[in-house]
Amino acid sequence: MVEGQIPFDAALARLKPLFEDAAILKIAHNMKHDLLVLSRYGIDVAPIDDAMLMSYALDSGRGDHRLEELARNYCGHEALTFASVTGAGRNFLGFARAALTAATEYAAEQADISLRLWRVLKPRLLAERMTTVYETLERPMVATLARMERRGVMVERATLSRLSGEFAQDMARLEAEIFELAGESFNLGSPKQLGDILFGKMGLPGAKKTATGAWSTSASVLEDLAVAGNDFSRRILDWRQLSKLKSTYADALPGYINAETGRVHTSYALAATTTGRLSSSEPNLQNIPVRNEAGRKIRKAFVSAPGHVLISADYSQIELRLLAHIADIPQLRRAFAENLDIHAMTASEMFNVPIKDMPPETRRRAKAINFGIIYGISAFGLANQLSIPREEASAYIKRYFERFPGIRDYMDSTRKTVREKGEVSTIFGRVYHFPGISSANASDRAFYERAAINAPIQGAAADIIRRAMIRMDDALARAGLSAQMLLQVHDELVFEAPNDEAEATIELARRVMEQAPAPAVHLAVPLKVDARAAANWDEAH
């Protein structure tokens, strides 16, 4: 301690009553970080306001919500950056070792700017009717996510080590096969060398040049070749996926296991996406593939504590259900109300095949169309996905809109809205801004139109799971359950519960999640949550 400073424990003792006083509002920017730090010393900060989340509720899609950017926009001030105080790269010192004068100036400026921003943004919430969005969908998530991050999730080092070895062996096998097909060995991690093999030596079709003049070997280029039946590009894709799983998860996750807790504590970002979906980092647990065996193996390493189980509760087809509600599609609404197989029903509508006699391939095609339509899939994209001629894919999409005209009407009206207003909104009042819709570039405008069509659906799904998460801890406490919510991954929540509480936790989680839209919105279709318990995340999913 520097001479003249207040002793650490004495400072905390004086600050704790202030931070916990319900009559005093605490204001900051990115408040979750502050809550996490202070919670380590037994301080529960409340009530709060967060300038970053106010900006996000008001201006999603318009720009950056970092304090430095907001200070520049609203205060005309160039704020100190964290790196200017702590150093960066090889010169990184960390905040604890930074010069006292610089650290004090930085911390004081952060507090000052946060208050200045609050004075500007708080009135805007009321004037622009965003108070409810901020107070019900944004601010309560700060404490919810802080608790989740503090809990963390157990990950088995031994499982990851074994998987790293397995992936290395599989990669070596693929390398040998790739080199044999190429007729020579080369650096698989070099896009230039791979491009020379694919489009120079092999002369494959679909060659594209990047801005640097090199051949493009992006995933989409390789996937197009693989769909056309090229085994070489398929093996490259498989090798890349294994390489990413090995480096990003099997090898890297052990380094994230906290020495004190023995758990991995990811960090969730609230204001990082346009649609309200959360993102996670350090480590990113939202990009682990679940549709292939290798990705599912990674999930097996996420385990429950002794005497406990992990519970995965996942919304079933929530975006299709929201499409049925928002676009008012009678066939889809009826199918969901009657708990029918939605993809089989769609196939029956489109291809005039009785559901009881539905071939698996016909259902698969309907499933691809159902999900593809939400994301604005083109005939070219659908053709690639289903390995069919583009003309056939175009006919499928045309027939789909003929059978479900409400979807076309929704898309047309959304395009009209975003062109006229530059924004669209969800059923919960969240507004997404698309300033790029006025671009002079036609392909840019088309991109923003597709994003605007998807935003009310994906955004409503994000809002619903937020509402469920905000209510969950209190619901568990009222039920006398000691289960804890650990992770959120897209439409899925992961809990850890004692063995003897598993069934009760599943029942409660399902109920809270399915009832999350009410009372703000009463959906025309029921929500459905699939939930089960197991010793690891993969088996629970």
Secondary structure, DSSP 8 states (H G I E B T S, - for coil): --TTS--HHHHHHHHHHHHH-TTS-EEESSHHHHHHHHHTTT----SEEEHHHHHHHHHTTTS--SHHHHIIIII------HHHHH--GGG---GGGS-HHHHHHHHHHHHHHHHHHHHHHHHHHHHTT-HHHIIIIIHHHHHHHHHHHHH-EEE-HHHHHHHHHHHHHHHHHHHHHHHHHHTS---TT-HHHHHIIIIIIS--S---B-TTSSB---HHHHHHHHHTT-HHHHHHHHHHHHHHHIIIIITTGGGGB-TTTSEE--EEESSSSSSS--EEESS--S----SSHHHHHHHHTEE--TTEEEEEEEESSHHHHHHHHHTT-HHHHHHHHTT--HHHHHHHHHH---GGG--HHHHHHHHHHHHHHHTT--HHHHHHHHT--HHHHHHHHHHHHHH-HHHHHHHHHHHHHHHHHSEEE-TT--EEE-GGGG-S-HHHHHHHHHHHHHHHHHHHHHHHHHHHHHHHHHHHHHTT---EEEEEETTEEEEEEEGGGHHHHHHHHHHHHHTTTTTT---SS---EEEEEESBHHHH-
